[in-house]
Amino acid sequence: MDVEAARLIAAGFCMAIGAIGSGLGEGFIGGKALEAMARNPQMSDKLFTNMIVAIALAESTAIYSLVVSLIILFVI
């Protein structure tokens, strides 16, 4: 296997695994937040704010995997 092909495959795997984990986490957070809002509509504002913060933290995993895959592609 060529070094260039190995780099491309590694970057693809890095981004795929990071995106899958982040997507599952965000879906779980959003689903549970909507479930909590349906049970207690008076707390919707506070739950929505906390949900947005939690989704931003979960998204950071995908951003880190993007940075690592770009390092694999362009630096190594």
mmCIF file of the N, C-alpha and C atoms, coordinates in Angstrom:
data_MODEL
# 
_entry.id   MODEL 
# 
loop_
_atom_site.group_PDB 
_atom_site.id 
_atom_site.type_symbol 
_atom_site.label_atom_id 
_atom_site.label_alt_id 
_atom_site.label_comp_id 
_atom_site.label_asym_id 
_atom_site.label_entity_id 
_atom_site.label_seq_id 
_atom_site.pdbx_PDB_ins_code 
_atom_site.Cartn_x 
_atom_site.Cartn_y 
_atom_site.Cartn_z 
_atom_site.occupancy 
_atom_site.B_iso_or_equiv 
_atom_site.pdbx_formal_charge 
_atom_site.auth_seq_id 
_atom_site.auth_comp_id 
_atom_site.auth_asym_id 
_atom_site.auth_atom_id 
_atom_site.pdbx_PDB_model_num 
ATOM 1   N N  . MET A 1 1  ? 0.837   -1.172 0.000  1.00 0.00 ? 1  MET A N  1 
ATOM 2   C CA . MET A 1 1  ? 0.000   0.000  0.000  1.00 0.00 ? 1  MET A CA 1 
ATOM 3   C C  . MET A 1 1  ? 0.887   1.242  0.000  1.00 0.00 ? 1  MET A C  1 
ATOM 4   N N  . ASP A 1 2  ? 0.486   2.164  -0.787 1.00 0.00 ? 2  ASP A N  1 
ATOM 5   C CA . ASP A 1 2  ? 1.199   3.438  -0.911 1.00 0.00 ? 2  ASP A CA 1 
ATOM 6   C C  . ASP A 1 2  ? 0.992   4.287  0.349  1.00 0.00 ? 2  ASP A C  1 
ATOM 7   N N  . VAL A 1 3  ? 1.968   5.122  0.672  1.00 0.00 ? 3  VAL A N  1 
ATOM 8   C CA . VAL A 1 3  ? 1.879   5.995  1.842  1.00 0.00 ? 3  VAL A CA 1 
ATOM 9   C C  . VAL A 1 3  ? 0.737   6.997  1.677  1.00 0.00 ? 3  VAL A C  1 
ATOM 10  N N  . GLU A 1 4  ? 0.566   7.508  0.484  1.00 0.00 ? 4  GLU A N  1 
ATOM 11  C CA . GLU A 1 4  ? -0.521  8.463  0.231  1.00 0.00 ? 4  GLU A CA 1 
ATOM 12  C C  . GLU A 1 4  ? -1.889  7.813  0.452  1.00 0.00 ? 4  GLU A C  1 
ATOM 13  N N  . ALA A 1 5  ? -2.046  6.583  -0.002 1.00 0.00 ? 5  ALA A N  1 
ATOM 14  C CA . ALA A 1 5  ? -3.311  5.872  0.196  1.00 0.00 ? 5  ALA A CA 1 
ATOM 15  C C  . ALA A 1 5  ? -3.562  5.611  1.676  1.00 0.00 ? 5  ALA A C  1 
ATOM 16  N N  . ALA A 1 6  ? -2.527  5.265  2.404  1.00 0.00 ? 6  ALA A N  1 
ATOM 17  C CA . ALA A 1 6  ? -2.670  5.028  3.843  1.00 0.00 ? 6  ALA A CA 1 
ATOM 18  C C  . ALA A 1 6  ? -3.090  6.305  4.568  1.00 0.00 ? 6  ALA A C  1 
ATOM 19  N N  . ARG A 1 7  ? -2.535  7.438  4.163  1.00 0.00 ? 7  ARG A N  1 
ATOM 20  C CA . ARG A 1 7  ? -2.918  8.712  4.769  1.00 0.00 ? 7  ARG A CA 1 
ATOM 21  C C  . ARG A 1 7  ? -4.383  9.023  4.508  1.00 0.00 ? 7  ARG A C  1 
ATOM 22  N N  . LEU A 1 8  ? -4.828  8.814  3.282  1.00 0.00 ? 8  LEU A N  1 
ATOM 23  C CA . LEU A 1 8  ? -6.223  9.103  2.941  1.00 0.00 ? 8  LEU A CA 1 
ATOM 24  C C  . LEU A 1 8  ? -7.178  8.195  3.697  1.00 0.00 ? 8  LEU A C  1 
ATOM 25  N N  . ILE A 1 9  ? -6.836  6.914  3.797  1.00 0.00 ? 9  ILE A N  1 
ATOM 26  C CA . ILE A 1 9  ? -7.675  5.974  4.535  1.00 0.00 ? 9  ILE A CA 1 
ATOM 27  C C  . ILE A 1 9  ? -7.711  6.335  6.012  1.00 0.00 ? 9  ILE A C  1 
ATOM 28  N N  . ALA A 1 10 ? -6.570  6.683  6.593  1.00 0.00 ? 10 ALA A N  1 
ATOM 29  C CA . ALA A 1 10 ? -6.517  7.054  8.009  1.00 0.00 ? 10 ALA A CA 1 
ATOM 30  C C  . ALA A 1 10 ? -7.337  8.307  8.284  1.00 0.00 ? 10 ALA A C  1 
ATOM 31  N N  . ALA A 1 11 ? -7.246  9.293  7.411  1.00 0.00 ? 11 ALA A N  1 
ATOM 32  C CA . ALA A 1 11 ? -8.027  10.514 7.595  1.00 0.00 ? 11 ALA A CA 1 
ATOM 33  C C  . ALA A 1 11 ? -9.522  10.226 7.475  1.00 0.00 ? 11 ALA A C  1 
ATOM 34  N N  . GLY A 1 12 ? -9.892  9.362  6.551  1.00 0.00 ? 12 GLY A N  1 
ATOM 35  C CA . GLY A 1 12 ? -11.302 8.989  6.396  1.00 0.00 ? 12 GLY A CA 1 
ATOM 36  C C  . GLY A 1 12 ? -11.840 8.256  7.605  1.00 0.00 ? 12 GLY A C  1 
ATOM 37  N N  . PHE A 1 13 ? -11.070 7.302  8.126  1.00 0.00 ? 13 PHE A N  1 
ATOM 38  C CA . PHE A 1 13 ? -11.499 6.582  9.324  1.00 0.00 ? 13 PHE A CA 1 
ATOM 39  C C  . PHE A 1 13 ? -11.607 7.522  10.516 1.00 0.00 ? 13 PHE A C  1 
ATOM 40  N N  . CYS A 1 14 ? -10.663 8.416  10.650 1.00 0.00 ? 14 CYS A N  1 
ATOM 41  C CA . CYS A 1 14 ? -10.670 9.370  11.767 1.00 0.00 ? 14 CYS A CA 1 
ATOM 42  C C  . CYS A 1 14 ? -11.930 10.224 11.720 1.00 0.00 ? 14 CYS A C  1 
ATOM 43  N N  . MET A 1 15 ? -12.259 10.734 10.569 1.00 0.00 ? 15 MET A N  1 
ATOM 44  C CA . MET A 1 15 ? -13.439 11.589 10.449 1.00 0.00 ? 15 MET A CA 1 
ATOM 45  C C  . MET A 1 15 ? -14.726 10.778 10.600 1.00 0.00 ? 15 MET A C  1 
ATOM 46  N N  . ALA A 1 16 ? -14.755 9.570  10.079 1.00 0.00 ? 16 ALA A N  1 
ATOM 47  C CA . ALA A 1 16 ? -15.967 8.746  10.178 1.00 0.00 ? 16 ALA A CA 1 
ATOM 48  C C  . ALA A 1 16 ? -16.270 8.386  11.624 1.00 0.00 ? 16 ALA A C  1 
ATOM 49  N N  . ILE A 1 17 ? -15.272 7.953  12.367 1.00 0.00 ? 17 ILE A N  1 
ATOM 50  C CA . ILE A 1 17 ? -15.490 7.552  13.753 1.00 0.00 ? 17 ILE A CA 1 
ATOM 51  C C  . ILE A 1 17 ? -15.882 8.765  14.597 1.00 0.00 ? 17 ILE A C  1 
ATOM 52  N N  . GLY A 1 18 ? -15.223 9.894  14.372 1.00 0.00 ? 18 GLY A N  1 
ATOM 53  C CA . GLY A 1 18 ? -15.564 11.105 15.115 1.00 0.00 ? 18 GLY A CA 1 
ATOM 54  C C  . GLY A 1 18 ? -16.971 11.596 14.812 1.00 0.00 ? 18 GLY A C  1 
ATOM 55  N N  . ALA A 1 19 ? -17.384 11.507 13.565 1.00 0.00 ? 19 ALA A N  1 
ATOM 56  C CA . ALA A 1 19 ? -18.714 11.980 13.193 1.00 0.00 ? 19 ALA A CA 1 
ATOM 57  C C  . ALA A 1 19 ? -19.804 11.054 13.716 1.00 0.00 ? 19 ALA A C  1 
ATOM 58  N N  . ILE A 1 20 ? -19.547 9.749  13.696 1.00 0.00 ? 20 ILE A N  1 
ATOM 59  C CA . ILE A 1 20 ? -20.545 8.804  14.203 1.00 0.00 ? 20 ILE A CA 1 
ATOM 60  C C  . ILE A 1 20 ? -20.754 9.005  15.704 1.00 0.00 ? 20 ILE A C  1 
ATOM 61  N N  . GLY A 1 21 ? -19.663 9.116  16.443 1.00 0.00 ? 21 GLY A N  1 
ATOM 62  C CA . GLY A 1 21 ? -19.780 9.307  17.888 1.00 0.00 ? 21 GLY A CA 1 
ATOM 63  C C  . GLY A 1 21 ? -20.477 10.609 18.238 1.00 0.00 ? 21 GLY A C  1 
ATOM 64  N N  . SER A 1 22 ? -20.121 11.654 17.542 1.00 0.00 ? 22 SER A N  1 
ATOM 65  C CA . SER A 1 22 ? -20.738 12.953 17.797 1.00 0.00 ? 22 SER A CA 1 
ATOM 66  C C  . SER A 1 22 ? -22.220 12.941 17.425 1.00 0.00 ? 22 SER A C  1 
ATOM 67  N N  . GLY A 1 23 ? -22.547 12.333 16.324 1.00 0.00 ? 23 GLY A N  1 
ATOM 68  C CA . GLY A 1 23 ? -23.950 12.267 15.901 1.00 0.00 ? 23 GLY A CA 1 
ATOM 69  C C  . GLY A 1 23 ? -24.814 11.480 16.869 1.00 0.00 ? 23 GLY A C  1 
ATOM 70  N N  . LEU A 1 24 ? -24.295 10.358 17.344 1.00 0.00 ? 24 LEU A N  1 
ATOM 71  C CA . LEU A 1 24 ? -25.047 9.578  18.323 1.00 0.00 ? 24 LEU A CA 1 
ATOM 72  C C  . LEU A 1 24 ? -25.228 10.353 19.626 1.00 0.00 ? 24 LEU A C  1 
ATOM 73  N N  . GLY A 1 25 ? -24.186 11.016 20.059 1.00 0.00 ? 25 GLY A N  1 
ATOM 74  C CA . GLY A 1 25 ? -24.273 11.789 21.295 1.00 0.00 ? 25 GLY A CA 1 
ATOM 75  C C  . GLY A 1 25 ? -25.264 12.940 21.190 1.00 0.00 ? 25 GLY A C  1 
ATOM 76  N N  . GLU A 1 26 ? -25.225 13.647 20.081 1.00 0.00 ? 26 GLU A N  1 
ATOM 77  C CA . GLU A 1 26 ? -26.145 14.764 19.897 1.00 0.00 ? 26 GLU A CA 1 
ATOM 78  C C  . GLU A 1 26 ? -27.591 14.284 19.805 1.00 0.00 ? 26 GLU A C  1 
ATOM 79  N N  . GLY A 1 27 ? -27.806 13.172 19.132 1.00 0.00 ? 27 GLY A N  1 
ATOM 80  C CA . GLY A 1 27 ? -29.154 12.620 19.041 1.00 0.00 ? 27 GLY A CA 1 
ATOM 81  C C  . GLY A 1 27 ? -29.693 12.201 20.400 1.00 0.00 ? 27 GLY A C  1 
ATOM 82  N N  . PHE A 1 28 ? -28.846 11.584 21.200 1.00 0.00 ? 28 PHE A N  1 
ATOM 83  C CA . PHE A 1 28 ? -29.250 11.170 22.539 1.00 0.00 ? 28 PHE A CA 1 
ATOM 84  C C  . PHE A 1 28 ? -29.566 12.388 23.404 1.00 0.00 ? 28 PHE A C  1 
ATOM 85  N N  . ILE A 1 29 ? -28.726 13.403 23.345 1.00 0.00 ? 29 ILE A N  1 
ATOM 86  C CA . ILE A 1 29 ? -28.952 14.625 24.130 1.00 0.00 ? 29 ILE A CA 1 
ATOM 87  C C  . ILE A 1 29 ? -30.251 15.304 23.702 1.00 0.00 ? 29 ILE A C  1 
ATOM 88  N N  . GLY A 1 30 ? -30.440 15.454 22.408 1.00 0.00 ? 30 GLY A N  1 
ATOM 89  C CA . GLY A 1 30 ? -31.655 16.113 21.916 1.00 0.00 ? 30 GLY A CA 1 
ATOM 90  C C  . GLY A 1 30 ? -32.915 15.344 22.252 1.00 0.00 ? 30 GLY A C  1 
ATOM 91  N N  . GLY A 1 31 ? -32.863 14.029 22.123 1.00 0.00 ? 31 GLY A N  1 
ATOM 92  C CA . GLY A 1 31 ? -34.033 13.211 22.434 1.00 0.00 ? 31 GLY A CA 1 
ATOM 93  C C  . GLY A 1 31 ? -34.418 13.284 23.896 1.00 0.00 ? 31 GLY A C  1 
ATOM 94  N N  . LYS A 1 32 ? -33.426 13.178 24.764 1.00 0.00 ? 32 LYS A N  1 
ATOM 95  C CA . LYS A 1 32 ? -33.709 13.236 26.198 1.00 0.00 ? 32 LYS A CA 1 
ATOM 96  C C  . LYS A 1 32 ? -34.180 14.631 26.617 1.00 0.00 ? 32 LYS A C  1 
ATOM 97  N N  . ALA A 1 33 ? -33.634 15.672 25.993 1.00 0.00 ? 33 ALA A N  1 
ATOM 98  C CA . ALA A 1 33 ? -34.079 17.027 26.326 1.00 0.00 ? 33 ALA A CA 1 
ATOM 99  C C  . ALA A 1 33 ? -35.520 17.249 25.887 1.00 0.00 ? 33 ALA A C  1 
ATOM 100 N N  . LEU A 1 34 ? -35.881 16.772 24.707 1.00 0.00 ? 34 LEU A N  1 
ATOM 101 C CA . LEU A 1 34 ? -37.261 16.914 24.254 1.00 0.00 ? 34 LEU A CA 1 
ATOM 102 C C  . LEU A 1 34 ? -38.214 16.095 25.122 1.00 0.00 ? 34 LEU A C  1 
ATOM 103 N N  . GLU A 1 35 ? -37.762 14.939 25.558 1.00 0.00 ? 35 GLU A N  1 
ATOM 104 C CA . GLU A 1 35 ? -38.573 14.126 26.462 1.00 0.00 ? 35 GLU A CA 1 
ATOM 105 C C  . GLU A 1 35 ? -38.801 14.863 27.791 1.00 0.00 ? 35 GLU A C  1 
ATOM 106 N N  . ALA A 1 36 ? -37.756 15.495 28.299 1.00 0.00 ? 36 ALA A N  1 
ATOM 107 C CA . ALA A 1 36 ? -37.889 16.255 29.543 1.00 0.00 ? 36 ALA A CA 1 
ATOM 108 C C  . ALA A 1 36 ? -38.780 17.479 29.351 1.00 0.00 ? 36 ALA A C  1 
ATOM 109 N N  . MET A 1 37 ? -38.692 18.129 28.190 1.00 0.00 ? 37 MET A N  1 
ATOM 110 C CA . MET A 1 37 ? -39.550 19.284 27.923 1.00 0.00 ? 37 MET A CA 1 
ATOM 111 C C  . MET A 1 37 ? -41.015 18.868 27.807 1.00 0.00 ? 37 MET A C  1 
ATOM 112 N N  . ALA A 1 38 ? -41.258 17.685 27.259 1.00 0.00 ? 38 ALA A N  1 
ATOM 113 C CA . ALA A 1 38 ? -42.636 17.204 27.144 1.00 0.00 ? 38 ALA A CA 1 
ATOM 114 C C  . ALA A 1 38 ? -43.221 16.875 28.518 1.00 0.00 ? 38 ALA A C  1 
ATOM 115 N N  . ARG A 1 39 ? -42.398 16.402 29.422 1.00 0.00 ? 39 ARG A N  1 
ATOM 116 C CA . ARG A 1 39 ? -42.881 16.076 30.762 1.00 0.00 ? 39 ARG A CA 1 
ATOM 117 C C  . ARG A 1 39 ? -43.109 17.321 31.614 1.00 0.00 ? 39 ARG A C  1 
ATOM 118 N N  . ASN A 1 40 ? -42.271 18.335 31.427 1.00 0.00 ? 40 ASN A N  1 
ATOM 119 C CA . ASN A 1 40 ? -42.372 19.537 32.241 1.00 0.00 ? 40 ASN A CA 1 
ATOM 120 C C  . ASN A 1 40 ? -42.194 20.771 31.346 1.00 0.00 ? 40 ASN A C  1 
ATOM 121 N N  . PRO A 1 41 ? -43.253 21.221 30.706 1.00 0.00 ? 41 PRO A N  1 
ATOM 122 C CA . PRO A 1 41 ? -43.137 22.344 29.760 1.00 0.00 ? 41 PRO A CA 1 
ATOM 123 C C  . PRO A 1 41 ? -42.704 23.662 30.398 1.00 0.00 ? 41 PRO A C  1 
ATOM 124 N N  . GLN A 1 42 ? -42.897 23.810 31.691 1.00 0.00 ? 42 GLN A N  1 
ATOM 125 C CA . GLN A 1 42 ? -42.519 25.066 32.346 1.00 0.00 ? 42 GLN A CA 1 
ATOM 126 C C  . GLN A 1 42 ? -41.009 25.242 32.412 1.00 0.00 ? 42 GLN A C  1 
ATOM 127 N N  . MET A 1 43 ? -40.274 24.164 32.343 1.00 0.00 ? 43 MET A N  1 
ATOM 128 C CA . MET A 1 43 ? -38.802 24.216 32.407 1.00 0.00 ? 43 MET A CA 1 
ATOM 129 C C  . MET A 1 43 ? -38.157 24.245 31.022 1.00 0.00 ? 43 MET A C  1 
ATOM 130 N N  . SER A 1 44 ? -38.952 24.467 29.981 1.00 0.00 ? 44 SER A N  1 
ATOM 131 C CA . SER A 1 44 ? -38.447 24.379 28.611 1.00 0.00 ? 44 SER A CA 1 
ATOM 132 C C  . SER A 1 44 ? -37.302 25.338 28.334 1.00 0.00 ? 44 SER A C  1 
ATOM 133 N N  . ASP A 1 45 ? -37.393 26.557 28.823 1.00 0.00 ? 45 ASP A N  1 
ATOM 134 C CA . ASP A 1 45 ? -36.334 27.542 28.546 1.00 0.00 ? 45 ASP A CA 1 
ATOM 135 C C  . ASP A 1 45 ? -34.993 27.104 29.130 1.00 0.00 ? 45 ASP A C  1 
ATOM 136 N N  . LYS A 1 46 ? -35.022 26.679 30.382 1.00 0.00 ? 46 LYS A N  1 
ATOM 137 C CA . LYS A 1 46 ? -33.775 26.247 31.020 1.00 0.00 ? 46 LYS A CA 1 
ATOM 138 C C  . LYS A 1 46 ? -33.241 24.960 30.382 1.00 0.00 ? 46 LYS A C  1 
ATOM 139 N N  . LEU A 1 47 ? -34.135 24.024 30.074 1.00 0.00 ? 47 LEU A N  1 
ATOM 140 C CA . LEU A 1 47 ? -33.709 22.777 29.437 1.00 0.00 ? 47 LEU A CA 1 
ATOM 141 C C  . LEU A 1 47 ? -33.133 23.028 28.047 1.00 0.00 ? 47 LEU A C  1 
ATOM 142 N N  . PHE A 1 48 ? -33.748 23.945 27.300 1.00 0.00 ? 48 PHE A N  1 
ATOM 143 C CA . PHE A 1 48 ? -33.258 24.240 25.955 1.00 0.00 ? 48 PHE A CA 1 
ATOM 144 C C  . PHE A 1 48 ? -31.853 24.831 25.995 1.00 0.00 ? 48 PHE A C  1 
ATOM 145 N N  . THR A 1 49 ? -31.624 25.743 26.926 1.00 0.00 ? 49 THR A N  1 
ATOM 146 C CA . THR A 1 49 ? -30.292 26.340 27.055 1.00 0.00 ? 49 THR A CA 1 
ATOM 147 C C  . THR A 1 49 ? -29.250 25.293 27.414 1.00 0.00 ? 49 THR A C  1 
ATOM 148 N N  . ASN A 1 50 ? -29.592 24.436 28.372 1.00 0.00 ? 50 ASN A N  1 
ATOM 149 C CA . ASN A 1 50 ? -28.663 23.373 28.761 1.00 0.00 ? 50 ASN A CA 1 
ATOM 150 C C  . ASN A 1 50 ? -28.438 22.383 27.624 1.00 0.00 ? 50 ASN A C  1 
ATOM 151 N N  . MET A 1 51 ? -29.480 22.129 26.838 1.00 0.00 ? 51 MET A N  1 
ATOM 152 C CA . MET A 1 51 ? -29.345 21.214 25.702 1.00 0.00 ? 51 MET A CA 1 
ATOM 153 C C  . MET A 1 51 ? -28.378 21.781 24.668 1.00 0.00 ? 51 MET A C  1 
ATOM 154 N N  . ILE A 1 52 ? -28.479 23.068 24.394 1.00 0.00 ? 52 ILE A N  1 
ATOM 155 C CA . ILE A 1 52 ? -27.588 23.694 23.417 1.00 0.00 ? 52 ILE A CA 1 
ATOM 156 C C  . ILE A 1 52 ? -26.132 23.612 23.878 1.00 0.00 ? 52 ILE A C  1 
ATOM 157 N N  . VAL A 1 53 ? -25.889 23.851 25.158 1.00 0.00 ? 53 VAL A N  1 
ATOM 158 C CA . VAL A 1 53 ? -24.527 23.759 25.693 1.00 0.00 ? 53 VAL A CA 1 
ATOM 159 C C  . VAL A 1 53 ? -24.008 22.323 25.592 1.00 0.00 ? 53 VAL A C  1 
ATOM 160 N N  . ALA A 1 54 ? -24.849 21.358 25.929 1.00 0.00 ? 54 ALA A N  1 
ATOM 161 C CA . ALA A 1 54 ? -24.436 19.955 25.869 1.00 0.00 ? 54 ALA A CA 1 
ATOM 162 C C  . ALA A 1 54 ? -24.169 19.511 24.431 1.00 0.00 ? 54 ALA A C  1 
ATOM 163 N N  . ILE A 1 55 ? -24.975 19.972 23.494 1.00 0.00 ? 55 ILE A N  1 
ATOM 164 C CA . ILE A 1 55 ? -24.752 19.627 22.085 1.00 0.00 ? 55 ILE A CA 1 
ATOM 165 C C  . ILE A 1 55 ? -23.457 20.258 21.580 1.00 0.00 ? 55 ILE A C  1 
ATOM 166 N N  . ALA A 1 56 ? -23.161 21.468 22.025 1.00 0.00 ? 56 ALA A N  1 
ATOM 167 C CA . ALA A 1 56 ? -21.903 22.114 21.625 1.00 0.00 ? 56 ALA A CA 1 
ATOM 168 C C  . ALA A 1 56 ? -20.710 21.327 22.153 1.00 0.00 ? 56 ALA A C  1 
ATOM 169 N N  . LEU A 1 57 ? -20.811 20.824 23.379 1.00 0.00 ? 57 LEU A N  1 
ATOM 170 C CA . LEU A 1 57 ? -19.727 20.002 23.922 1.00 0.00 ? 57 LEU A CA 1 
ATOM 171 C C  . LEU A 1 57 ? -19.595 18.678 23.167 1.00 0.00 ? 57 LEU A C  1 
ATOM 172 N N  . ALA A 1 58 ? -20.723 18.086 22.793 1.00 0.00 ? 58 ALA A N  1 
ATOM 173 C CA . ALA A 1 58 ? -20.671 16.835 22.032 1.00 0.00 ? 58 ALA A CA 1 
ATOM 174 C C  . ALA A 1 58 ? -20.101 17.070 20.633 1.00 0.00 ? 58 ALA A C  1 
ATOM 175 N N  . GLU A 1 59 ? -20.387 18.223 20.064 1.00 0.00 ? 59 GLU A N  1 
ATOM 176 C CA . GLU A 1 59 ? -19.886 18.546 18.723 1.00 0.00 ? 59 GLU A CA 1 
ATOM 177 C C  . GLU A 1 59 ? -18.376 18.761 18.723 1.00 0.00 ? 59 GLU A C  1 
ATOM 178 N N  . SER A 1 60 ? -17.823 19.104 19.864 1.00 0.00 ? 60 SER A N  1 
ATOM 179 C CA . SER A 1 60 ? -16.375 19.332 19.914 1.00 0.00 ? 60 SER A CA 1 
ATOM 180 C C  . SER A 1 60 ? -15.594 18.070 19.557 1.00 0.00 ? 60 SER A C  1 
ATOM 181 N N  . THR A 1 61 ? -16.169 16.905 19.818 1.00 0.00 ? 61 THR A N  1 
ATOM 182 C CA . THR A 1 61 ? -15.511 15.653 19.425 1.00 0.00 ? 61 THR A CA 1 
ATOM 183 C C  . THR A 1 61 ? -15.351 15.582 17.907 1.00 0.00 ? 61 THR A C  1 
ATOM 184 N N  . ALA A 1 62 ? -16.377 15.956 17.173 1.00 0.00 ? 62 ALA A N  1 
ATOM 185 C CA . ALA A 1 62 ? -16.286 15.956 15.711 1.00 0.00 ? 62 ALA A CA 1 
ATOM 186 C C  . ALA A 1 62 ? -15.289 16.992 15.221 1.00 0.00 ? 62 ALA A C  1 
ATOM 187 N N  . ILE A 1 63 ? -15.221 18.125 15.890 1.00 0.00 ? 63 ILE A N  1 
ATOM 188 C CA . ILE A 1 63 ? -14.264 19.158 15.490 1.00 0.00 ? 63 ILE A CA 1 
ATOM 189 C C  . ILE A 1 63 ? -12.839 18.682 15.739 1.00 0.00 ? 63 ILE A C  1 
ATOM 190 N N  . TYR A 1 64 ? -12.621 17.995 16.874 1.00 0.00 ? 64 TYR A N  1 
ATOM 191 C CA . TYR A 1 64 ? -11.288 17.450 17.146 1.00 0.00 ? 64 TYR A CA 1 
ATOM 192 C C  . TYR A 1 64 ? -10.903 16.400 16.114 1.00 0.00 ? 64 TYR A C  1 
ATOM 193 N N  . SER A 1 65 ? -11.839 15.547 15.726 1.00 0.00 ? 65 SER A N  1 
ATOM 194 C CA . SER A 1 65 ? -11.518 14.536 14.716 1.00 0.00 ? 65 SER A CA 1 
ATOM 195 C C  . SER A 1 65 ? -11.256 15.189 13.358 1.00 0.00 ? 65 SER A C  1 
ATOM 196 N N  . LEU A 1 66 ? -11.940 16.286 13.054 1.00 0.00 ? 66 LEU A N  1 
ATOM 197 C CA . LEU A 1 66 ? -11.660 17.015 11.824 1.00 0.00 ? 66 LEU A CA 1 
ATOM 198 C C  . LEU A 1 66 ? -10.253 17.585 11.845 1.00 0.00 ? 66 LEU A C  1 
ATOM 199 N N  . VAL A 1 67 ? -9.853  18.165 12.967 1.00 0.00 ? 67 VAL A N  1 
ATOM 200 C CA . VAL A 1 67 ? -8.507  18.729 13.082 1.00 0.00 ? 67 VAL A CA 1 
ATOM 201 C C  . VAL A 1 67 ? -7.462  17.630 12.931 1.00 0.00 ? 67 VAL A C  1 
ATOM 202 N N  . VAL A 1 68 ? -7.682  16.483 13.563 1.00 0.00 ? 68 VAL A N  1 
ATOM 203 C CA . VAL A 1 68 ? -6.720  15.381 13.463 1.00 0.00 ? 68 VAL A CA 1 
ATOM 204 C C  . VAL A 1 68 ? -6.650  14.861 12.035 1.00 0.00 ? 68 VAL A C  1 
ATOM 205 N N  . SER A 1 69 ? -7.801  14.743 11.374 1.00 0.00 ? 69 SER A N  1 
ATOM 206 C CA . SER A 1 69 ? -7.761  14.257 9.992  1.00 0.00 ? 69 SER A CA 1 
ATOM 207 C C  . SER A 1 69 ? -7.073  15.260 9.054  1.00 0.00 ? 69 SER A C  1 
ATOM 208 N N  . LEU A 1 70 ? -7.251  16.565 9.302  1.00 0.00 ? 70 LEU A N  1 
ATOM 209 C CA . LEU A 1 70 ? -6.543  17.552 8.493  1.00 0.00 ? 70 LEU A CA 1 
ATOM 210 C C  . LEU A 1 70 ? -5.051  17.509 8.756  1.00 0.00 ? 70 LEU A C  1 
ATOM 211 N N  . ILE A 1 71 ? -4.662  17.247 10.006 1.00 0.00 ? 71 ILE A N  1 
ATOM 212 C CA . ILE A 1 71 ? -3.233  17.090 10.308 1.00 0.00 ? 71 ILE A CA 1 
ATOM 213 C C  . ILE A 1 71 ? -2.676  15.868 9.595  1.00 0.00 ? 71 ILE A C  1 
ATOM 214 N N  . ILE A 1 72 ? -3.455  14.779 9.582  1.00 0.00 ? 72 ILE A N  1 
ATOM 215 C CA . ILE A 1 72 ? -3.005  13.577 8.871  1.00 0.00 ? 72 ILE A CA 1 
ATOM 216 C C  . ILE A 1 72 ? -2.845  13.865 7.384  1.00 0.00 ? 72 ILE A C  1 
ATOM 217 N N  . LEU A 1 73 ? -3.769  14.617 6.818  1.00 0.00 ? 73 LEU A N  1 
ATOM 218 C CA . LEU A 1 73 ? -3.733  14.879 5.373  1.00 0.00 ? 73 LEU A CA 1 
ATOM 219 C C  . LEU A 1 73 ? -2.606  15.835 4.969  1.00 0.00 ? 73 LEU A C  1 
ATOM 220 N N  . PHE A 1 74 ? -2.424  16.906 5.722  1.00 0.00 ? 74 PHE A N  1 
ATOM 221 C CA . PHE A 1 74 ? -1.554  17.969 5.246  1.00 0.00 ? 74 PHE A CA 1 
ATOM 222 C C  . PHE A 1 74 ? -0.219  18.110 5.961  1.00 0.00 ? 74 PHE A C  1 
ATOM 223 N N  . VAL A 1 75 ? -0.063  17.520 7.151  1.00 0.00 ? 75 VAL A N  1 
ATOM 224 C CA . VAL A 1 75 ? 1.177   17.698 7.892  1.00 0.00 ? 75 VAL A CA 1 
ATOM 225 C C  . VAL A 1 75 ? 2.041   16.440 7.823  1.00 0.00 ? 75 VAL A C  1 
ATOM 226 N N  . ILE A 1 76 ? 1.429   15.308 8.042  1.00 0.00 ? 76 ILE A N  1 
ATOM 227 C CA . ILE A 1 76 ? 2.198   14.060 8.074  1.00 0.00 ? 76 ILE A CA 1 
ATOM 228 C C  . ILE A 1 76 ? 2.535   13.606 6.660  1.00 0.00 ? 76 ILE A C  1 
# 
